[in-house]
């Protein structure tokens, strides 16, 4: 299991939860940089009335031509002469290739100067070109980015770490090699990549050197822990993961290299480079994210091979990253028994060069044959659990019905007013986020502060109002989640929301978007005076986004106004049937009002396109922790709904356990009045 801690930078449109470096568990006390401190940054809560519209590649080209700036079109960036380079640096640039040292991202407009290491937004570049402000200072120098305390901590750890071959006891060196699977990795390879070993923490230390120099900017510590028959790796980065943008192996890349292999782990890069001699780079966040800040360093390569792992998730991440890198130059190594991770392949004495030659092109025409798909079909058949998606840890009954949370699907969620839709869906999304699913929240109904308060309480599973002394501890852990918020509130245009979602997928590799709720986007649509037509257009836009970006979209829709004594059904969703038709999953939060006490809540899965299982199970609301997940010791009874043929062949008799009958008219499962499903029968 590969564990990553993540953070993020604030944007003008997205509001991320920022975090300090939290990977202190594996370090000795003498190396810990002190107790965690809370830092309040004003820019973390941007107060913008109108979000900054994203820039397009066409607009960037038109701006450069309009100001007489020459440029070259690259794979994912535009290259242009840098206004941040001094006269002395210009003398050293003799060729046209080296003079075009400013890289402008085609999607976001962010720039990076390879010579001065200045970076900034598209607005910063425009200000420097137009002479607004001090142009030389508009960019942020990367060499000045690390904080002083991080620099001191990096230097102190690096000085205490020693190479493996210099350990005084050979038994300790051999144990470290066995623990990290480096028995076949030579000392020359470790020396070439400057890998060291920190004895007090029993961790490998991978350095982050500044581009173009040997200045040390950061470190990654890799610890190994036994987990059953396998090994669990734990990563710690300095600076924090959101600011750790190290392409491990970059100092060994020359300007003449035109091909590179990307891996998700540093130890895989060691094995791959030793076995094949090819240039290799390790991504700083593995399969979780490919930060756009790294794209300029990959522009020089005509061919990029992505060999990210040996499971279905690594394969999905490789396809997602290839779209960001330009799929026409990317090839993917398909996971398989004879194509494991590079380090495992080296230990098994497999031919890594032969495996690389079998890499499949990431780009193909719109029409394909089964011959091109047969390996993907085999991958899903041989990895059934991974193909089903990420399983919920708090809702085991939901796993039995939906099997998991999958990319590229659209889930429609509805429930009566005041039943707790937002509270449930926040825990539903939080469950996935804690398992590494990069999540973007669009809360148009309640403020982000209130939503974050609810999610933090659900995350801690305690009432923090009564335990404020534990707030910092839980808040620090909560900040490390890959969770981001849109700053929209109230009615918004669907075009603006989709543009923001596209930006988030590109920058943060978002895999799950929650929209609460659809009705707040209908007031801005001027497509038609017919609200039903406007809703159909919005649902279609979200459906297309989910499919095109391989991103799961959870859409909250209010139901029609119906009598309180009637249960909701699929036809109760507001609008036409398009929402339920386009959706892959339909979830209904049933709130059965009782005269003698509070209502009983149930979650009904009324549509499941993955394998057809539908059913209903009870929910128990805990007011102190604001959670709907069942306690570990309770035995919630899941009731699956069988198809009509099976029901017709065998009808369960009254009072016996069996399937819940399905109404042919409503397509829903009536909930029995006795006994109480939330309590086990005696």
DOMIBA-644476 format. One record per residue (C-alpha): residue number from 1; y, x, z. Coordinates in steps of 0.25 Angstrom, whole numbers. Layout:
REM DOMIBA-644476
num / v / u / w
NUM / Y / X / Z
...
This chain:
REM DOMIBA-644476
num / v / u / w
1 / 0 / 0 / 0
2 / 13 / 6 / -4
3 / 24 / 2 / 5
4 / 39 / 2 / 1
5 / 52 / -1 / 9
6 / 63 / -6 / 1
7 / 78 / -9 / 1
8 / 89 / -11 / -9
9 / 103 / -10 / -12
10 / 113 / -21 / -12
11 / 118 / -27 / -25
12 / 129 / -36 / -29
13 / 120 / -47 / -32
14 / 108 / -45 / -23
15 / 108 / -43 / -8
16 / 97 / -34 / -4
17 / 92 / -32 / 11
18 / 95 / -17 / 13
19 / 87 / -8 / 22
20 / 87 / 5 / 28
21 / 75 / 15 / 28
22 / 64 / 8 / 36
23 / 52 / 17 / 33
24 / 53 / 25 / 47
25 / 39 / 21 / 51
26 / 32 / 33 / 46
27 / 42 / 44 / 50
28 / 42 / 51 / 63
29 / 53 / 48 / 73
30 / 60 / 61 / 71
31 / 62 / 58 / 56
32 / 66 / 43 / 58
33 / 81 / 42 / 54
34 / 85 / 34 / 66
35 / 84 / 19 / 70
36 / 87 / 9 / 59
37 / 102 / 5 / 58
38 / 108 / -8 / 52
39 / 118 / -5 / 42
40 / 128 / -16 / 37
41 / 133 / -14 / 23
42 / 143 / -23 / 17
43 / 138 / -22 / 3
44 / 125 / -27 / 8
45 / 131 / -41 / 8
46 / 139 / -42 / -5
47 / 149 / -54 / -5
48 / 150 / -56 / -20
49 / 155 / -70 / -25
50 / 150 / -67 / -39
51 / 138 / -58 / -42
52 / 140 / -46 / -51
53 / 134 / -50 / -64
54 / 123 / -40 / -69
55 / 126 / -32 / -81
56 / 118 / -31 / -94
57 / 114 / -20 / -103
58 / 123 / -25 / -114
59 / 135 / -26 / -105
60 / 133 / -12 / -101
61 / 132 / -7 / -115
62 / 144 / -15 / -119
63 / 152 / -9 / -108
64 / 148 / 5 / -111
65 / 151 / 3 / -126
66 / 165 / -3 / -122
67 / 169 / 9 / -114
68 / 164 / 19 / -124
69 / 152 / 24 / -115
70 / 140 / 30 / -123
71 / 127 / 26 / -118
72 / 112 / 27 / -121
73 / 102 / 15 / -120
74 / 91 / 18 / -111
75 / 78 / 11 / -105
76 / 84 / 5 / -93
77 / 98 / 12 / -93
78 / 110 / 15 / -101
79 / 114 / 30 / -102
80 / 129 / 34 / -103
81 / 138 / 45 / -99
82 / 141 / 45 / -84
83 / 156 / 44 / -79
84 / 151 / 50 / -66
85 / 148 / 64 / -71
86 / 159 / 75 / -69
87 / 164 / 84 / -80
88 / 155 / 96 / -74
89 / 143 / 87 / -75
90 / 146 / 83 / -89
91 / 146 / 97 / -94
92 / 131 / 98 / -90
93 / 128 / 86 / -99
94 / 126 / 92 / -113
95 / 116 / 82 / -119
96 / 118 / 67 / -122
97 / 107 / 64 / -113
98 / 112 / 70 / -101
99 / 126 / 65 / -103
100 / 121 / 50 / -103
101 / 118 / 52 / -88
102 / 123 / 38 / -83
103 / 112 / 27 / -83
104 / 116 / 13 / -83
105 / 105 / 2 / -79
106 / 105 / -8 / -90
107 / 101 / -19 / -81
108 / 110 / -17 / -69
109 / 121 / -8 / -74
110 / 119 / 2 / -63
111 / 122 / 17 / -67
112 / 117 / 31 / -63
113 / 123 / 44 / -67
114 / 112 / 54 / -67
115 / 122 / 66 / -66
116 / 131 / 62 / -55
117 / 121 / 52 / -48
118 / 131 / 41 / -48
119 / 126 / 27 / -48
120 / 133 / 13 / -47
121 / 133 / -1 / -53
122 / 138 / -5 / -67
123 / 152 / -9 / -60
124 / 153 / 5 / -55
125 / 151 / 11 / -69
126 / 161 / 1 / -75
127 / 171 / 5 / -64
128 / 169 / 20 / -67
129 / 170 / 18 / -82
130 / 183 / 9 / -81
131 / 189 / 19 / -71
132 / 189 / 9 / -59
133 / 189 / 17 / -46
134 / 183 / 31 / -45
135 / 173 / 31 / -56
136 / 166 / 44 / -51
137 / 163 / 37 / -38
138 / 159 / 23 / -43
139 / 144 / 28 / -43
140 / 136 / 31 / -31
141 / 131 / 45 / -30
142 / 117 / 45 / -28
143 / 117 / 59 / -21
144 / 126 / 53 / -10
145 / 118 / 40 / -8
146 / 108 / 44 / 3
147 / 114 / 42 / 17
148 / 117 / 54 / 26
149 / 106 / 50 / 36
150 / 96 / 48 / 25
151 / 99 / 62 / 19
152 / 97 / 68 / 32
153 / 84 / 61 / 35
154 / 79 / 64 / 21
155 / 81 / 79 / 23
156 / 75 / 79 / 37
157 / 62 / 72 / 32
158 / 61 / 81 / 20
159 / 63 / 94 / 28
160 / 52 / 90 / 37
161 / 42 / 86 / 26
162 / 34 / 97 / 21
163 / 25 / 98 / 8
164 / 10 / 94 / 10
165 / 5 / 108 / 6
166 / 13 / 114 / 17
167 / 7 / 106 / 29
168 / 2 / 116 / 39
169 / -12 / 109 / 40
170 / -20 / 107 / 28
171 / -27 / 95 / 34
172 / -14 / 88 / 36
173 / -10 / 90 / 21
174 / -23 / 85 / 16
175 / -22 / 73 / 25
176 / -9 / 70 / 19
177 / -14 / 71 / 5
178 / -26 / 62 / 8
179 / -16 / 52 / 15
180 / -7 / 51 / 2
181 / -18 / 53 / -8
182 / -13 / 66 / -13
183 / -25 / 74 / -12
184 / -25 / 77 / -27
185 / -9 / 79 / -28
186 / -7 / 94 / -28
187 / 4 / 102 / -20
188 / 11 / 105 / -33
189 / 13 / 91 / -36
190 / 18 / 88 / -22
191 / 27 / 100 / -23
192 / 33 / 96 / -36
193 / 37 / 82 / -31
194 / 42 / 88 / -17
195 / 33 / 80 / -9
196 / 32 / 83 / 6
197 / 25 / 78 / 18
198 / 31 / 73 / 31
199 / 21 / 77 / 42
200 / 27 / 68 / 54
201 / 27 / 55 / 45
202 / 14 / 59 / 37
203 / 22 / 55 / 24
204 / 24 / 61 / 11
205 / 39 / 64 / 8
206 / 44 / 62 / -7
207 / 58 / 67 / -9
208 / 69 / 60 / -17
209 / 78 / 71 / -24
210 / 91 / 67 / -30
211 / 91 / 67 / -46
212 / 96 / 81 / -52
213 / 95 / 88 / -38
214 / 86 / 91 / -27
215 / 94 / 84 / -17
216 / 85 / 75 / -7
217 / 89 / 61 / -7
218 / 77 / 54 / 0
219 / 63 / 54 / 4
220 / 51 / 45 / 3
221 / 40 / 46 / 14
222 / 26 / 41 / 11
223 / 17 / 38 / 22
224 / 3 / 34 / 22
225 / -4 / 25 / 31
226 / -19 / 21 / 32
227 / -21 / 6 / 29
228 / -36 / 2 / 29
229 / -43 / 10 / 18
230 / -30 / 14 / 11
231 / -17 / 20 / 13
232 / -3 / 13 / 15
233 / 9 / 21 / 10
234 / 22 / 19 / 17
235 / 35 / 24 / 11
236 / 48 / 28 / 18
237 / 60 / 31 / 10
238 / 73 / 38 / 14
239 / 83 / 32 / 10
240 / 79 / 18 / 11
241 / 70 / 12 / 0
242 / 82 / 5 / -7
243 / 89 / 18 / -9
244 / 77 / 27 / -12
245 / 77 / 29 / -27
246 / 68 / 41 / -29
247 / 60 / 42 / -41
248 / 50 / 52 / -35
249 / 48 / 64 / -45
250 / 61 / 62 / -52
251 / 65 / 77 / -50
252 / 53 / 81 / -58
253 / 57 / 73 / -70
254 / 64 / 81 / -82
255 / 73 / 75 / -92
256 / 63 / 78 / -103
257 / 53 / 69 / -97
258 / 51 / 56 / -105
259 / 39 / 50 / -98
260 / 37 / 46 / -83
261 / 27 / 39 / -74
262 / 32 / 30 / -63
263 / 24 / 28 / -50
264 / 26 / 20 / -38
265 / 22 / 31 / -28
266 / 26 / 46 / -26
267 / 12 / 50 / -24
268 / 8 / 44 / -37
269 / 19 / 52 / -44
270 / 13 / 64 / -38
271 / -1 / 61 / -43
272 / 4 / 57 / -57
273 / 13 / 69 / -60
274 / 2 / 79 / -55
275 / -9 / 72 / -64
276 / -1 / 70 / -77
277 / 11 / 79 / -76
278 / 20 / 67 / -80
279 / 33 / 64 / -74
280 / 31 / 54 / -63
281 / 41 / 46 / -54
282 / 38 / 37 / -42
283 / 47 / 25 / -40
284 / 53 / 24 / -26
285 / 49 / 10 / -23
286 / 36 / 10 / -29
287 / 32 / -3 / -36
288 / 42 / -11 / -28
289 / 55 / -8 / -36
290 / 61 / 1 / -47
291 / 75 / 3 / -43
292 / 85 / 3 / -56
293 / 92 / 15 / -50
294 / 79 / 23 / -55
295 / 80 / 19 / -69
296 / 90 / 29 / -74
297 / 80 / 40 / -70
298 / 69 / 34 / -79
299 / 78 / 33 / -91
300 / 73 / 46 / -97
301 / 59 / 42 / -99
302 / 54 / 36 / -111
303 / 41 / 32 / -105
304 / 38 / 27 / -91
305 / 24 / 25 / -85
306 / 23 / 16 / -73
307 / 11 / 19 / -64
308 / 15 / 12 / -51
309 / 1 / 8 / -45
310 / -12 / 2 / -45
311 / -10 / -12 / -42
312 / -4 / -25 / -49
313 / 9 / -24 / -42
314 / 11 / -10 / -47
315 / 8 / -15 / -61
316 / 18 / -26 / -59
317 / 29 / -16 / -54
318 / 26 / -7 / -66
319 / 29 / -18 / -76
320 / 42 / -22 / -68
321 / 47 / -8 / -68
322 / 44 / -6 / -83
323 / 53 / -18 / -86
324 / 64 / -11 / -79
325 / 61 / 3 / -85
326 / 60 / -3 / -99
327 / 46 / -7 / -102
328 / 46 / 0 / -116
329 / 45 / 13 / -110
330 / 36 / 10 / -98
331 / 21 / 10 / -97
332 / 12 / 5 / -85
333 / 0 / 10 / -79
334 / -9 / -2 / -76
335 / -16 / -2 / -62
336 / -31 / -1 / -63
337 / -43 / 5 / -56
338 / -42 / 17 / -66
339 / -27 / 17 / -65
340 / -23 / 18 / -51
341 / -11 / 24 / -44
342 / -8 / 39 / -49
343 / -12 / 45 / -36
344 / -25 / 37 / -35
345 / -28 / 41 / -50
346 / -26 / 56 / -46
347 / -35 / 55 / -34
348 / -46 / 48 / -43
349 / -44 / 59 / -53
350 / -40 / 49 / -64
351 / -33 / 53 / -76
352 / -18 / 49 / -74
353 / -14 / 53 / -88
354 / -24 / 44 / -94
355 / -19 / 33 / -85
356 / -5 / 35 / -89
357 / -9 / 34 / -104
358 / -15 / 20 / -101
359 / -1 / 15 / -97
360 / 3 / 2 / -103
361 / 16 / 0 / -110
362 / 25 / -10 / -102
363 / 32 / -16 / -114
364 / 25 / -24 / -124
365 / 29 / -35 / -134
366 / 30 / -50 / -130
367 / 16 / -53 / -135
368 / 4 / -46 / -130
369 / -11 / -48 / -131
370 / -22 / -49 / -120
371 / -25 / -35 / -123
372 / -12 / -31 / -117
373 / -14 / -40 / -105
374 / -28 / -38 / -102
375 / -26 / -27 / -92
376 / -15 / -35 / -85
377 / -25 / -47 / -84
378 / -36 / -37 / -79
379 / -26 / -32 / -68
380 / -23 / -46 / -63
381 / -38 / -49 / -63
382 / -41 / -37 / -55
383 / -30 / -38 / -45
384 / -30 / -53 / -42
385 / -23 / -51 / -29
386 / -12 / -43 / -34
387 / -10 / -52 / -46
388 / -8 / -64 / -37
389 / 4 / -57 / -31
390 / 10 / -54 / -17
391 / 3 / -62 / -6
392 / 11 / -68 / 5
393 / 9 / -62 / 19
394 / 15 / -74 / 26
395 / 9 / -85 / 18
396 / -6 / -83 / 16
397 / -8 / -98 / 11
398 / 2 / -95 / 0
399 / -6 / -84 / -5
400 / -19 / -93 / -6
401 / -11 / -102 / -15
402 / -2 / -93 / -23
403 / -10 / -80 / -21
404 / 3 / -72 / -21
405 / 17 / -70 / -26
406 / 17 / -65 / -40
407 / 28 / -60 / -49
408 / 34 / -68 / -61
409 / 31 / -81 / -55
410 / 41 / -93 / -51
411 / 39 / -100 / -38
412 / 46 / -113 / -35
413 / 47 / -117 / -21
414 / 52 / -130 / -15
415 / 53 / -138 / -3
416 / 60 / -149 / 4
417 / 75 / -147 / 9
418 / 74 / -140 / 23
419 / 60 / -137 / 23
420 / 62 / -122 / 23
421 / 61 / -118 / 9
422 / 70 / -106 / 10
423 / 64 / -101 / 23
424 / 50 / -102 / 17
425 / 53 / -95 / 4
426 / 61 / -84 / 12
427 / 48 / -81 / 20
428 / 40 / -83 / 7
429 / 48 / -72 / 0
430 / 49 / -63 / 12
431 / 34 / -62 / 13
432 / 34 / -57 / -1
433 / 46 / -48 / 1
434 / 39 / -41 / 13
435 / 28 / -37 / 4
436 / 37 / -30 / -6
437 / 41 / -41 / -16
438 / 55 / -38 / -20
439 / 62 / -51 / -17
440 / 76 / -57 / -21
441 / 81 / -69 / -14
442 / 91 / -79 / -20
443 / 95 / -88 / -9
444 / 106 / -98 / -14
445 / 104 / -108 / -3
446 / 106 / -99 / 10
447 / 113 / -86 / 12
448 / 106 / -73 / 11
449 / 109 / -70 / 26
450 / 103 / -82 / 30
451 / 91 / -80 / 21
452 / 89 / -66 / 26
453 / 90 / -70 / 40
454 / 78 / -80 / 37
455 / 70 / -70 / 30
456 / 72 / -59 / 41
457 / 67 / -69 / 52
458 / 55 / -72 / 43
459 / 53 / -57 / 41
460 / 54 / -54 / 56
461 / 46 / -67 / 60
462 / 55 / -67 / 72
463 / 67 / -74 / 76
464 / 77 / -63 / 75
465 / 88 / -71 / 82
466 / 81 / -69 / 95
467 / 77 / -54 / 92
468 / 90 / -48 / 86
469 / 85 / -34 / 92
470 / 74 / -34 / 81
471 / 84 / -38 / 70
472 / 86 / -24 / 65
473 / 71 / -21 / 65
474 / 68 / -33 / 56
475 / 81 / -32 / 48
476 / 77 / -17 / 44
477 / 63 / -21 / 40
478 / 69 / -33 / 32
479 / 79 / -25 / 24
480 / 67 / -17 / 18
481 / 62 / -29 / 11
482 / 64 / -30 / -4
483 / 73 / -42 / -2
484 / 86 / -45 / -10
485 / 95 / -57 / -10
486 / 104 / -63 / -20
487 / 118 / -65 / -15
488 / 119 / -79 / -22
489 / 122 / -91 / -14
490 / 124 / -105 / -19
491 / 123 / -109 / -33
492 / 121 / -98 / -43
493 / 119 / -97 / -58
494 / 104 / -95 / -63
495 / 109 / -84 / -72
496 / 116 / -76 / -61
497 / 103 / -78 / -52
498 / 94 / -73 / -63
499 / 103 / -61 / -66
500 / 102 / -57 / -51
501 / 87 / -59 / -51
502 / 86 / -50 / -64
503 / 94 / -39 / -57
504 / 86 / -40 / -44
505 / 73 / -38 / -52
506 / 78 / -26 / -59
507 / 84 / -19 / -47
508 / 75 / -23 / -36
509 / 62 / -27 / -44
510 / 63 / -41 / -37
511 / 49 / -48 / -38
512 / 53 / -61 / -30
513 / 65 / -69 / -32
514 / 68 / -81 / -23
515 / 78 / -92 / -27
516 / 82 / -102 / -16
517 / 85 / -111 / -23
518 / 86 / -116 / -37
519 / 96 / -127 / -35
520 / 107 / -117 / -32
521 / 107 / -112 / -46
522 / 108 / -126 / -53
523 / 122 / -128 / -50
524 / 127 / -116 / -59
525 / 119 / -120 / -71
526 / 127 / -126 / -82
527 / 115 / -127 / -92
528 / 115 / -142 / -90
529 / 119 / -154 / -82
530 / 105 / -157 / -79
531 / 100 / -150 / -66
532 / 86 / -151 / -70
533 / 88 / -143 / -83
534 / 96 / -133 / -75
535 / 85 / -131 / -65
536 / 75 / -129 / -76
537 / 83 / -118 / -82
538 / 84 / -111 / -69
539 / 69 / -112 / -66
540 / 66 / -107 / -80
541 / 76 / -95 / -78
542 / 68 / -91 / -65
543 / 55 / -93 / -72
544 / 59 / -84 / -83
545 / 65 / -74 / -73
546 / 52 / -73 / -65
547 / 43 / -71 / -77
548 / 52 / -61 / -84
549 / 55 / -52 / -72
550 / 41 / -54 / -65
551 / 48 / -59 / -53
552 / 43 / -70 / -44
553 / 54 / -81 / -42
554 / 53 / -91 / -31
555 / 62 / -103 / -34
556 / 66 / -113 / -23
557 / 69 / -127 / -28
558 / 73 / -139 / -20
559 / 64 / -151 / -22
560 / 69 / -165 / -26
561 / 73 / -174 / -15
562 / 61 / -182 / -10
563 / 57 / -190 / 2
564 / 54 / -182 / 14
565 / 40 / -188 / 16
566 / 36 / -183 / 2
567 / 30 / -170 / 0
568 / 36 / -161 / -11
569 / 28 / -158 / -24
570 / 30 / -150 / -36
571 / 38 / -161 / -43
572 / 47 / -161 / -31
573 / 54 / -148 / -36
574 / 68 / -152 / -41
575 / 70 / -152 / -56
576 / 61 / -154 / -67
577 / 46 / -149 / -67
578 / 51 / -135 / -73
579 / 52 / -128 / -60
580 / 37 / -131 / -56
581 / 33 / -129 / -70
582 / 39 / -115 / -71
583 / 35 / -111 / -57
584 / 22 / -103 / -55
585 / 22 / -108 / -40
586 / 28 / -120 / -33
587 / 29 / -120 / -18
588 / 33 / -132 / -10
589 / 37 / -132 / 4
590 / 32 / -145 / 10
591 / 39 / -150 / 22
592 / 32 / -162 / 28
593 / 42 / -169 / 38
594 / 35 / -175 / 50
595 / 41 / -186 / 59
596 / 35 / -180 / 72
597 / 40 / -166 / 70
598 / 44 / -155 / 60
599 / 39 / -155 / 46
600 / 27 / -147 / 41
601 / 29 / -138 / 30
602 / 19 / -134 / 19
603 / 19 / -125 / 7
604 / 13 / -131 / -5
605 / 10 / -123 / -18
606 / 10 / -133 / -29
607 / 10 / -124 / -40
608 / 3 / -110 / -42
609 / 2 / -105 / -56
610 / -5 / -92 / -52
611 / -19 / -98 / -49
612 / -16 / -113 / -46
613 / -19 / -114 / -31
614 / -9 / -124 / -25
615 / -9 / -129 / -10
616 / -2 / -131 / 2
617 / -1 / -124 / 16
618 / 7 / -127 / 29
619 / 19 / -119 / 33
620 / 23 / -117 / 48
621 / 38 / -113 / 50
622 / 41 / -104 / 61
623 / 56 / -106 / 65
624 / 57 / -93 / 73
625 / 53 / -84 / 61
626 / 57 / -94 / 50
627 / 43 / -92 / 44
628 / 34 / -101 / 37
629 / 22 / -92 / 37
630 / 10 / -96 / 45
631 / 7 / -88 / 58
632 / -5 / -79 / 56
633 / -14 / -87 / 65
634 / -12 / -100 / 59
635 / -21 / -106 / 49
636 / -13 / -113 / 38
637 / -22 / -122 / 30
638 / -20 / -120 / 15
639 / -23 / -132 / 6
640 / -26 / -129 / -8
641 / -24 / -139 / -19
642 / -36 / -140 / -28
643 / -36 / -145 / -42
644 / -38 / -159 / -47
645 / -52 / -157 / -52
646 / -57 / -151 / -38
647 / -50 / -162 / -31
648 / -57 / -172 / -39
649 / -71 / -166 / -38
650 / -70 / -165 / -23
651 / -60 / -172 / -14
652 / -59 / -167 / 1
653 / -61 / -178 / 11
654 / -51 / -182 / 21
655 / -51 / -173 / 34
656 / -58 / -161 / 27
657 / -52 / -148 / 23
658 / -50 / -148 / 8
659 / -40 / -146 / -3
660 / -27 / -155 / -3
661 / -28 / -165 / -14
662 / -17 / -164 / -24
663 / -9 / -176 / -29
664 / -10 / -177 / -44
665 / 3 / -183 / -45
666 / 11 / -174 / -37
667 / 3 / -161 / -38
668 / 5 / -158 / -23
669 / -4 / -157 / -10
670 / -1 / -168 / 0
671 / -1 / -162 / 14
672 / -10 / -169 / 24
673 / -4 / -175 / 36
674 / -15 / -172 / 46
675 / -19 / -162 / 51
676 / -7 / -153 / 52
677 / -9 / -142 / 42
678 / -1 / -132 / 50
679 / -11 / -132 / 61
680 / -26 / -129 / 60
681 / -35 / -140 / 62
682 / -43 / -141 / 75
